[in-house]
Amino acid sequence: MTSSKDTAFNPDATDALRARAGEYLEGSTGATGVRVAIVCARFNGAITTRLLEGALGALAESGVDRRDISIGWVPGAFEIPLMALAYADGDRPFDTVITLGAVIRGDTGHYEIVAGECARGVQDVQLSTRVPVIFGVLTVNTVDQALERSAPGETNKGREAALGALEMVSVLRQGSLASS
């Protein structure tokens, strides 16, 4: 996951970095037994469906059983944080929550309010519950940008969000961070 080749993480650097620390935690995307919730906004539903397809594909490839996946639909991006909280803080909390939506800039201030409050709410849920909540909500200027970021394939942002979710679960279960 990166915005350009120039900013990509260099995996060859890990050995040298690992040698300089007492504990070096790095997640993986193998995920047997991980319970995953996906909150998906209906607004701009053609885009969010494509993101959901990407996320589900990545989860399947990573070994997540379909019975361990719950998909919850909400009206729009503004409603995503509440559903994410319900998944993360329920009687049987999920290991991770993936949030998917698409906020496309228009002629009014709606974009700034919805995108900003959605991001803040998702972050609040993550910090208050200690459950990884991954922000897979597109915040773009044009429909073409949304279509590009939700296209099938390796760069689908729903796919990237799912892989990020699994990596966060993995890293939080390691070393000094692991539950007793």
Residue pairs with C-beta under 8 A, 6 or more apart in sequence:
1 160
1 163
1 164
2 8
2 9
14 24
14 26
17 24
18 24
23 175
23 176
25 171
25 174
25 175
25 177
26 171
27 166
27 167
27 168
27 169
27 170
27 171
27 172
27 174
28 166
28 167
28 170
29 58
29 62
29 163
29 166
29 167
29 170
30 62
30 63
30 166
30 170
31 59
31 62
31 63
31 64
31 166
31 169
31 170
32 63
32 64
32 65
33 65
33 68
34 64
34 68
34 95
34 96
34 166
34 169
35 68
35 69
35 70
35 94
35 95
35 96
36 59
36 64
36 68
36 69
36 70
36 94
36 95
36 96
36 97
36 98
36 162
36 165
36 166
37 69
37 70
37 71
37 72
37 84
37 87
37 88
37 94
37 96
37 97
37 98
38 52
38 55
38 56
38 69
38 70
38 71
38 72
38 97
38 98
38 99
38 100
39 72
39 74
39 80
39 83
39 84
39 87
39 97
39 98
39 99
39 100
40 48
40 49
40 51
40 52
40 71
40 72
40 73
40 74
40 100
40 101
41 48
41 73
41 74
41 75
41 76
41 77
41 79
41 80
41 100
41 101
41 102
41 137
42 48
42 73
42 74
42 75
42 76
43 75
43 76
43 77
43 101
43 102
44 101
44 102
44 103
44 104
44 146
47 102
47 138
47 146
47 147
47 150
48 100
48 101
48 102
48 150
50 147
50 150
50 151
50 152
50 156
50 158
51 100
51 101
51 102
51 136
51 138
51 150
51 156
51 157
51 158
51 161
52 71
52 100
52 158
53 152
53 156
53 158
54 150
54 152
54 156
54 157
54 158
54 159
54 160
54 162
55 98
55 100
55 136
55 158
55 159
55 161
55 162
56 69
56 162
57 159
58 158
58 159
58 160
58 162
58 163
58 166
59 69
59 162
59 166
60 66
62 162
62 163
62 166
64 166
70 87
70 94
72 83
72 86
72 87
74 80
74 82
74 83
76 101
76 114
77 101
77 102
77 103
77 114
77 115
77 118
77 137
78 114
78 117
78 118
80 99
80 101
80 118
80 121
80 122
80 137
81 99
81 117
81 118
81 120
81 121
81 122
81 124
81 125
82 121
84 97
84 99
84 121
84 122
84 125
84 133
85 125
85 128
85 129
87 93
87 94
87 97
88 94
88 97
88 125
88 126
88 129
88 131
88 133
89 125
89 128
89 129
89 131
93 129
93 131
94 131
95 131
95 132
95 169
96 131
96 132
96 133
96 134
96 165
96 166
96 168
96 169
97 125
97 131
97 132
97 133
97 134
97 165
98 133
98 134
98 136
98 158
98 161
98 162
98 165
99 118
99 122
99 133
99 134
99 135
99 136
99 137
99 161
100 136
100 137
100 158
100 161
101 118
101 136
101 137
101 138
102 137
102 138
102 140
102 146
102 150
103 111
103 114
103 115
103 118
103 137
103 138
103 139
103 140
104 111
104 138
104 140
104 141
104 142
104 143
104 145
104 146
105 111
105 140
105 141
105 142
111 139
115 137
115 139
118 137
119 135
119 137
119 139
122 133
122 135
122 137
123 133
123 135
125 131
125 133
126 132
126 133
132 165
132 168
132 169
132 172
134 161
134 162
134 164
134 165
134 168
135 161
136 157
136 158
136 160
136 161
136 162
138 145
138 146
138 149
138 150
138 157
140 146
140 149
149 155
149 156
149 157
150 156
150 157
150 158
153 159
171 177
172 178
173 179
